C-alpha cells in the first residue's frame, strides 16, 4: 500500500514520471528517508496485463496522445503523429525498452573539446566527466542486473541463434568488440527470476526477468512507507511562489478533476518530449518563456540517435524471434575514427522484430511482391538496428502548437527533427557495414528499412556549466530555480552511440544522493 500524503504537504518531493529516471529517483530518495509523491500520467499495469503480441501491447501501453512530427526527417511523412515510441504507464518506457545497457564512452562527455566547432550543430561539453559518473554506472548495473558486467556479477546471456549468426559475420569481417550487456537476469537476482529467453522483450517481460521500475524500484519505494504513487495523474503545470521557487504541481486525475500538490522539491522525469512541454506550459508573468528557460534552450537540441535498420535473408533458418530480443551487439564502430567521414560512432545492434513489426517497418505503407517475397522468408531473417551519435541541433526541438489542444486542454507538442549531414554519412556507413557482416555468412538478400519511431529521446533540457548554454547544472538542477530538477534523458548534452537507459539510471542515483544531502543541509 502506498503512503498517503496531503495535497497541502509541502515537505514532499514530487516526481513527475515513473520510468528509468523517476522510478530510480523514487527508490533512491525513499531509502534515504525522503517522502515522495510520484505522479504518473499513465495507468498502473501489471505483468498480467502483458501479452506476447506486438500490436496488442503497442496499442495498450504506448503514449498515443497526439503529437506532430515536423522537419526534414522521414517521420514527417511515414509517422506524422508518432515521432516517438514510448510508454504511458507506471514504469514508463522501462516496460518497453529492449534491455540493452551500454555505457557512454569518455569522449561522449566532451564532444565540444573532442570535435571542436561543428557546422550546423550546437555541440557542448557536459559539466561532468565519465570518471565522475563511473561509480554510478557500477550502481546502475547492479540495480538493473546487467548481464555480463563486473558490477552485477551476473553471467552473460547465453547466445541464441540470432546472436550466433551476427557474431559469426562480425568476426569474419574483422570485428572484435561483440557483446550483449542486457538488463535481464541470467540467474535469479533482486527478487526476480532468470530470463527464460521467451522473446517479446519490448512488449513487457511477463516473468519480470528484464529490469523495469514497474516491478523493482517503484514497489521498493512504496514498501519503505515514504512513497505515494498516483497513476493516471497528468501534470498540467508547475506552480511557483512570488520568489520564483517551485511550490507545487497542478495535475488532472483519471476523471479530469484538477488537484494542486504542494512540494518542497519538484523533479521532472517525463521524457524529452513531455518534460520540456511541461516547462513551456508552466509559463507565468515571472517566467514568460516557460520555467527554467532564461537561456532559451528549453525544448532545443532534441536528439533521438542516428538510426537505421535492415534485415538480411539467409540460406538457412535463423529464427531470430527465439530468445532474448537483443542479439549480438557490435561496438567496434562506436570508437572515434573521423577517417570514416563522420564524427562520433555507432553500434550495430542485433534486434529481433516479430513478424507484425517486420511487415510494418520494412516498407511503411508498402506492399507487393518485393515485400511479400521477403516476409515469406521471415524465419531466415536476421535484423539490425544501427544506433549512432546524433548531433545536437538547436532547430531540432519540442515546441507547443499555436492552436491545437489535447484532452487536458494543453497545446499538443510539435517534434521537429532534421538530419545533420553527419547523421546521413553515419547511417550510410552503418548500413554498408551490416551488409558486409551479413554477406560474410552467406546472406542472399539485404533489405534496408527506413528508421522507425525512436524509443531513444534525449536533449531538450540539457546540462551545461554555464546557465546561458543550457537548462540544468551538473546535478540536473535547473539553473534558474534551485528546487526544480530534471531527472530524465532530456538533461543529456550529447547522445553518444549508447542506448540511454543505463546513463539515465546512473544520473538519477547521483541526483538522488545530491538532493537528499541538500535537503538534510536545508539547502533545498
Protein Blocks (a to p, Z undefined) as FASTA:
>chain_A
ZZdddfklckbccdedjbfmlmmmmmmmmmnopacddddfbdcddfklpccdfklmmmmm
mcfbdcddedjbfklmmmmmlmbccdddehijmlmmgoiacdddfklmmmmlmnopaehi
acdddfbdfklmmmmmmmmmmmnopghiaklopacddddfklmmmmmmmmmnopabdcdd
dcbdfbdeehiacdehlgjmlnopfkomagcfklmmmmmmmmnopaccdehiacfbdcdd
fkopafbdcdddfkopacddddfbdcddebjklmmmmmmmmgcfklmnoghilnopgopa
iaebjadddddddfbdfklmgccfbdcddfklmpgcfknopacddddddddddfklmmmm
mmghiacjklmmmmmmmmmpccddddddddddfklccdddfkbccfkopacddddddddf
klmmmmmmmmmmmmmmmmmnopabdcdddddddfbdgehiaccfblklmmbdfkopafkl
mkbccfbfklpmbebjbdfklmmmmmmmmmmmmmmmmmmnopZZ
